[in-house]
Amino acid sequence: MGDNQEKSQEEMVKEAVEEAKKAAEAQMEEAVEEAGSETEEADEAENTEETCEENIEEVSEDGEDKKAGKKLFGKKKKDKKDEKIEELTDRLTRQIAEFDNFRKRTEKEKSQMYEVGAKDIIEKILPVVDNFERGLDAVTEEEKNDPFVQGMEKVYKHLMTTLEGIEVKPIEAVGKEFDPNFHNAVMHVEDENFGENIVAEEFQKGYLYRDSVVRHSMVKVAN
């Protein structure tokens, strides 16, 4: 009776061990299968991504498809070659802008230097014009038919036409309102024939070169 009880206990232990082994083996098989399934899914996802990237490259000429691909998989890392091209392009753009600014600045400086030089030459010519005008004003009616006087008048007219051609013109003075930007008042007078602050007489003509004053008019201002 005792031996039968011991055998039954041993059999029960063996059965329990066998069942535990089977359960462990089953769990192991399930774990292996699950791991294999996850690996296959990962491989499929990777293959799918590669396939989509290949498709995106094939339709890269289509702007919308390319943008869609970027949205799905994110922005791809730029190639070093592309980064270098962008760097050189940016540098070239900056150099072109700097050169354009230098060119404009040089042209402006050149124009200013030309204008200063032109004004200096014109200012030296104006006394010659003044002498012509004083001499012609002193000619009497009888002397106006003299060939010499007529020759001087022609030279004077030619000189004034040349100055006008390079945009030199006299400043209007007599009868105009006094303007300190153009006129230099050297005398004041009370005269009922003129309004207030009106130029009554001009002693020396003033001249403009383009829109710049070369010489102010010397005037007498009324009232």
Residue, then its C-alpha position, 0 to 999 in steps of 0.5 A: m500500500g505504501d509502495n503504491q502511494e509512493k509510485s502515484q506521487e512519483e507519477m504525479v510529479k513526473e506528469a507535473v514536470e512534463e506539463a511544465k515542460k510542455a507549457a514552457e515549450a509552447q510559450m517559447e514557440e509563441a515568443v519565437e513566432e511573435a518575434g519572427s512576425e515583428t521582424e517580417e513587419a519591420d522588413e516589410a515597412e523598410n521595403t515599403e519605404e524604399t519602394c516609395e522613395e524610389n517612386i518619389e524619385e521617378v516622379s520627382e519632376d512632378g512638384e506636388d508628388k515630390k512635396a507629398g513624399k517629403k511630407l510622408f518621410g520628412k526632409k532628406k539630408k542634403d548632400k555635401k555637394d548641394e550644400k557646397i553649391e548653395e554656399l558658392t551661389d550665396r557667395l556669388t550673389r553677395q559679390i554681385a550685389e557688392f559690385d553693383n553698389f560699388r559701380k553705382r557709388t563710383e558713377k555717382e562720385k564721377s558725376q559729382m567730380y565732373e559737375v564740380g570741375a564743370k562749375d569751376i571752368i564755367e566760373k572762370i569763363l563768366p568774367v569773359v562774358d561780363n567783359f563782352e557785355r560791358g563792351l557791347d553796352a558801351v557801343t553807341e548807335e553809330e558804332k553798331n555798324d562797324p565790322f569789328v563791333q558786329g564781329m564781337e557781337k557774333v563771338y558773344k552770341h556764339l559763346m552764349t549759345t555754347l554755354e546754353g548747350i551745356e545747360v548754363k543759363p542766366i538767373e532771372a533777377v529784375g522784377k522777380e521776388f528776392d530769393p537768397n538762394f539765387h540773389n545776393a542783395v548788395m543794396h536796398v532802396e525804397d521805390e514805389n514803382f516796385g513791390e515789397n522785396i522785389v529786385a529793382e536792379e541787377f549789377q552782375k548777372g548770376y548763372l546756373y549750371r543745370d540746377s546748381v548755382v555757379r554764381h549768385s546775382m548781385v542785385k538791388v532790392a526794393n522796399 
